[in-house]
Amino acid sequence: MQFGIFTVGDVTADPTTGRMPTEAERIKATVAIAKKAEEVGLDVFATGEHHNPPFVPSSPTTLLGYIAAQTERIQLTTATTLITTNDPVKIAEDYSVLQHLSDGRVDLMLGRGNTGPVYPWFGKDIRAALPLTVENYQLLRRLWREEVVDFSGEHRTPLHGFTLAPRPLDGVPPFVWHGSIRTPEIAELAAHFGDGFFANHIFWPASHTKAMVQLYRQRFEHYGHGAADQAIVGLGGQVFLRPNSQDAVNEFRPYFDNAPVYGHGPSLEEFSEQTPLTVGSPQQVIDKTLSFRDYVGDYQRQLFLVDHAGLPLKTVLEQLDLLGEHVVPVLRKEFAIGRPAHVPGAPTHQSLVEAARQPEIQEAS
């Protein structure tokens, strides 16, 4: 099982000091956070994609390429790559290049985005979000898997005899997760193609996440990709840790209350009770995270948001130290207990290459 962090890349004033970081500071802090994640032994770093203030990660592959050059082991991914407003040809090209530069340490999470004004900025209509998602992803898959592509659809100009350059590393495309908070059609899309499904798991109660993951697992099995419990599931979540739980609550409260994503709504206590948000001691984070398995089953990837809402870099790095030393080692051990042998781990480039070559090996033998 993989553990890591994701960032939405918001530029938010620290509510305790009033200081607003510059965009340059925020971008460079994100790089420092990714490097620290590798240093403390986490498996994955993910960046979102946003094209409007107060967010800065408008070019995920640029950011991840820079991070890839300064890291050696950590898996790099997105949370989210916008399949609706990005040209699938450009997605295919950009992530193929990143795949080569990182020696295969890259996958991506596709999503529709939830900011309405972004669609017309890129010449798209938000009312066509789901049809755009399906058509663009169908093309993206073909670009990575076929040498020459002829394509005609409803939402872009046709392609005639197009060949992607560079081709995917070792002839194997990056693994794709489909991310969603509330849309069953995305779970269906992931299941249809045998891809991963990532439930954001921040804003909604456990019952909602359970229903979405169950739908994906059932449809994964329906399409013949394996048993339902072999489907590839990832979860998001947010944590804030201090050795003493009350210290964590007192320190995090002003950040929560003013957060651009979920501030000015339910109280910290209400939100923590109704969603996966965990503010407290390392043991509280361990206990709540382990409870996720009770309603989604054995899963493959757990990502935490740790740098939202104006938290200063020093505090974020302290969070990573606590995760790396006190939380993730315990979660690795506990999640492994009772995990059936037939449930796969999170896909990696190496595992995908081996799976692609297996038919050749069987044929030769």
C-alpha positions in Angstrom: 0.0 0.0 0.0 1.2 3.5 -0.8 1.1 6.5 1.5 1.7 10.1 0.4 0.5 13.6 0.3 -1.3 15.9 -2.1 -1.4 19.7 -2.5 -4.1 21.9 -4.0 -1.5 24.7 -4.2 -3.6 27.5 -2.6 -2.0 30.8 -1.9 -3.7 31.8 1.4 -2.8 34.3 4.1 -1.7 32.8 7.4 -4.7 33.8 9.6 -2.5 33.9 12.7 -0.1 36.5 11.3 -1.9 38.0 8.3 1.1 37.3 6.1 0.4 36.3 2.5 3.1 34.3 0.7 4.0 35.3 -2.8 3.3 33.0 -5.7 7.0 32.3 -6.0 7.3 31.4 -2.4 4.3 29.1 -2.6 5.6 27.2 -5.6 9.1 26.8 -4.1 7.5 25.7 -0.8 5.7 23.0 -2.8 9.0 21.7 -4.1 10.4 21.7 -0.6 7.4 19.7 0.7 7.8 17.1 -2.1 11.4 16.6 -1.3 10.7 16.3 2.4 8.0 13.7 1.7 10.6 11.5 0.1 13.1 12.2 2.9 10.7 11.0 5.6 9.8 7.8 3.6 6.5 8.6 2.0 5.7 6.9 -1.3 3.7 9.5 -3.3 3.6 13.3 -3.9 0.6 14.7 -5.9 -0.2 18.2 -7.1 -3.5 19.5 -8.2 -4.2 21.5 -11.3 -5.9 24.9 -11.1 -6.0 27.9 -13.4 -7.5 30.5 -11.2 -6.5 32.4 -8.0 -5.8 31.7 -5.2 -4.1 28.6 -6.7 -0.8 28.3 -8.4 -0.3 24.8 -9.9 -1.5 25.6 -13.4 1.3 23.5 -15.0 1.6 20.2 -13.1 4.1 18.6 -15.5 6.4 21.5 -15.2 6.3 21.3 -11.4 6.6 17.5 -11.3 9.5 17.5 -13.8 11.4 19.9 -11.6 10.7 17.8 -8.6 11.6 14.6 -10.5 15.1 16.1 -11.1 15.6 16.6 -7.3 14.2 13.3 -6.1 15.1 9.6 -6.6 12.4 7.4 -5.3 9.0 9.1 -4.7 6.1 8.4 -7.1 4.9 11.7 -8.7 1.3 12.1 -9.7 -1.5 14.6 -10.0 -4.7 15.4 -8.1 -6.1 16.3 -10.6 -5.3 16.5 -14.4 -8.2 18.2 -16.1 -9.4 15.8 -18.8 -12.2 18.2 -19.8 -10.3 21.4 -20.6 -6.9 20.0 -21.5 -6.3 18.7 -25.0 -5.8 15.0 -24.8 -3.0 15.2 -27.3 -1.1 17.6 -25.1 -1.8 15.4 -22.0 -0.4 12.4 -23.8 2.7 14.3 -24.9 3.4 16.0 -21.6 3.0 12.9 -19.4 5.1 10.7 -21.8 7.9 13.2 -21.5 7.6 13.3 -17.8 7.5 9.5 -17.7 10.9 9.4 -19.5 12.4 12.1 -17.3 11.4 10.5 -14.1 12.3 6.9 -15.1 8.7 5.9 -14.9 8.0 7.4 -11.5 4.8 9.0 -12.7 1.1 8.3 -12.9 -1.9 10.7 -13.1 -5.3 11.3 -11.8 -7.9 12.5 -14.2 -10.8 14.7 -13.2 -13.4 17.2 -14.5 -12.6 20.1 -12.2 -15.3 21.9 -10.3 -14.6 25.6 -11.2 -17.2 26.6 -13.8 -15.4 29.6 -15.3 -12.4 27.5 -16.3 -14.3 25.8 -19.1 -14.8 28.9 -21.3 -11.2 30.0 -20.7 -10.2 26.9 -22.6 -13.0 27.1 -25.2 -15.2 24.4 -23.5 -18.7 24.3 -22.2 -19.2 23.0 -18.6 -22.6 21.6 -19.7 -20.6 19.0 -21.7 -18.3 18.1 -18.9 -19.2 14.4 -18.8 -19.2 13.8 -22.6 -15.9 15.7 -22.8 -14.5 13.4 -20.1 -15.5 10.2 -21.9 -14.4 11.3 -25.4 -11.1 12.9 -24.3 -10.2 9.9 -22.3 -11.0 7.5 -25.1 -8.6 9.5 -27.3 -5.9 9.7 -24.6 -5.9 5.9 -24.2 -5.6 5.4 -28.0 -2.7 7.9 -28.3 -0.7 6.0 -25.7 -1.5 2.6 -27.1 -1.6 2.9 -30.9 1.2 3.9 -33.2 -1.0 5.7 -35.7 -4.3 7.2 -34.6 -7.3 8.3 -36.7 -10.0 10.0 -34.6 -13.2 11.9 -35.1 -15.3 13.1 -32.2 -17.9 15.6 -31.2 -15.6 17.9 -29.1 -12.4 18.5 -31.1 -11.1 18.6 -34.6 -10.3 15.1 -36.2 -6.9 13.5 -36.2 -5.6 11.9 -39.3 -2.5 9.6 -39.1 -1.3 11.1 -35.9 1.7 9.5 -34.0 2.5 10.5 -30.5 6.1 11.5 -29.7 7.6 10.5 -27.5 6.0 7.1 -27.1 5.4 5.9 -23.5 8.4 4.6 -21.7 9.0 0.9 -22.4 5.8 1.0 -24.4 3.7 1.2 -21.2 1.5 4.3 -20.6 1.4 5.9 -17.1 -1.2 4.4 -14.9 -4.5 6.4 -14.7 -6.6 7.0 -11.7 -10.0 8.7 -12.2 -10.8 11.1 -9.3 -14.2 12.1 -8.2 -16.0 13.5 -5.2 -19.6 12.8 -6.1 -20.1 11.6 -9.7 -21.0 7.9 -10.2 -20.3 8.2 -14.0 -16.6 8.6 -13.2 -16.6 5.5 -11.1 -18.2 3.7 -14.0 -15.6 5.1 -16.4 -12.7 3.9 -14.2 -14.3 0.4 -13.9 -15.0 0.1 -17.6 -11.3 0.5 -18.5 -9.9 -1.3 -15.4 -8.2 1.9 -14.2 -7.9 3.1 -10.7 -10.6 5.1 -8.8 -9.6 7.8 -6.4 -12.3 9.0 -4.0 -11.3 12.5 -2.8 -12.8 11.6 0.6 -12.5 15.1 2.2 -15.9 16.8 2.1 -18.3 13.9 2.3 -19.3 11.4 5.1 -18.2 7.8 5.1 -21.5 6.5 3.7 -21.0 8.5 0.5 -17.5 7.3 0.0 -18.6 3.7 0.7 -21.3 3.9 -1.9 -19.0 5.3 -4.6 -16.3 2.7 -4.0 -18.8 -0.1 -3.9 -20.2 1.0 -7.2 -16.7 1.1 -8.8 -15.8 -2.3 -7.4 -19.0 -4.0 -8.6 -18.6 -2.5 -12.1 -14.9 -3.4 -12.2 -15.8 -7.0 -11.7 -18.7 -6.7 -14.1 -16.3 -5.7 -16.9 -14.1 -8.7 -16.2 -11.0 -7.0 -14.8 -10.9 -9.2 -11.7 -12.8 -9.7 -8.5 -14.4 -6.7 -6.8 -11.8 -6.6 -4.1 -9.0 -6.5 -6.7 -10.1 -3.1 -8.0 -7.6 -0.3 -7.5 -8.8 2.2 -5.0 -7.3 5.4 -3.6 -8.5 7.7 -0.9 -7.8 11.3 0.0 -8.0 12.9 3.4 -6.7 15.8 5.6 -4.7 15.6 8.8 -3.1 18.0 11.3 -1.0 16.4 13.9 0.7 17.4 17.2 2.0 15.1 19.9 -0.8 16.4 22.1 -4.3 16.3 20.5 -5.6 19.5 22.2 -2.5 21.4 20.9 -3.4 20.2 17.4 -7.0 21.4 17.7 -6.0 24.8 19.2 -3.3 25.4 16.6 -5.3 24.3 13.5 -8.6 25.9 14.4 -7.8 29.4 12.9 -6.6 27.8 9.7 -9.7 25.6 9.4 -12.0 28.5 10.1 -10.5 30.6 7.3 -9.8 27.9 4.8 -10.8 28.9 1.2 -12.1 25.4 0.5 -14.2 24.6 3.6 -13.9 27.5 6.0 -16.8 29.6 7.3 -19.1 26.6 7.4 -19.5 23.8 10.0 -17.2 23.9 13.0 -14.0 22.0 13.2 -15.6 19.5 15.6 -18.6 19.0 13.3 -16.5 18.6 10.2 -14.1 16.2 12.0 -17.1 14.1 13.2 -18.8 13.9 9.8 -15.8 13.6 7.4 -12.3 12.0 7.3 -10.6 15.2 8.6 -8.4 14.2 11.6 -6.9 16.9 13.9 -5.2 15.4 16.8 -2.4 13.1 17.9 -0.6 10.6 15.7 -2.6 7.8 17.4 -5.8 9.5 16.5 -4.7 9.8 12.9 -3.7 6.1 12.8 -7.0 5.0 14.3 -9.2 7.0 12.0 -7.3 6.2 8.9 -7.4 2.5 9.7 -11.2 2.8 10.0 -11.4 3.7 6.3 -10.8 0.0 5.5 -14.0 -0.8 7.3 -16.1 0.8 4.6 -14.0 0.7 1.4 -12.1 -2.6 1.9 -8.4 -3.2 1.3 -7.2 -0.4 -0.9 -4.0 0.7 -2.6 -3.2 4.4 -2.0 -3.8 6.8 0.8 -3.0 10.5 0.3 -3.2 13.3 2.9 -3.6 17.0 2.5 -1.2 18.7 4.9 -0.4 22.2 3.4 -3.8 23.9 2.9 -5.2 27.1 4.3 -2.1 29.2 4.9 -0.1 26.8 7.1 3.5 28.0 7.1 6.1 25.8 5.5 7.8 25.1 8.8 4.5 23.7 10.2 4.0 21.6 7.1 7.4 20.1 7.3 6.8 19.3 11.0 3.6 17.5 9.9 5.6 15.4 7.5 8.1 14.5 10.2 5.3 13.3 12.4 3.7 11.3 9.5 7.0 9.7 8.5 8.1 8.8 12.0 4.9 8.0 14.0 2.0 7.4 11.6 2.9 5.8 8.3 5.1 3.0 9.7 2.2 1.9 11.9 -0.3 2.2 9.1 1.9 0.0 6.8 2.0 -2.7 9.4 -1.6 -2.6 10.4 -3.0 -2.4 6.8 -0.9 -5.4 5.9 -2.6 -7.6 8.6 -5.3 -9.7 7.1 -4.8 -8.3 3.6 -5.6 -11.2 1.1 -2.8 -12.3 -1.1 -4.9 -11.8 -4.3 -5.4 -8.1 -3.6 -2.9 -6.2 -5.7 -0.7 -3.4 -4.5 -0.7 0.0 -6.1 0.5 -0.2 -9.8 4.0 1.1 -10.6 5.8 1.4 -13.8 7.8 -1.8 -13.1 4.6 -3.8 -12.3 2.9 -2.5 -15.4 5.9 -3.5 -17.6 6.0 -6.9 -16.1 2.2 -7.4 -16.6 2.6 -6.3 -20.3 5.4 -8.8 -20.9 3.6 -11.7 -19.2 1.7 -12.8 -22.3 5.0 -12.8 -24.3 6.6 -15.0 -21.6 3.7 -17.4 -21.5 3.7 -17.7 -25.3 7.4 -18.3 -25.4 7.1 -21.1 -22.8 
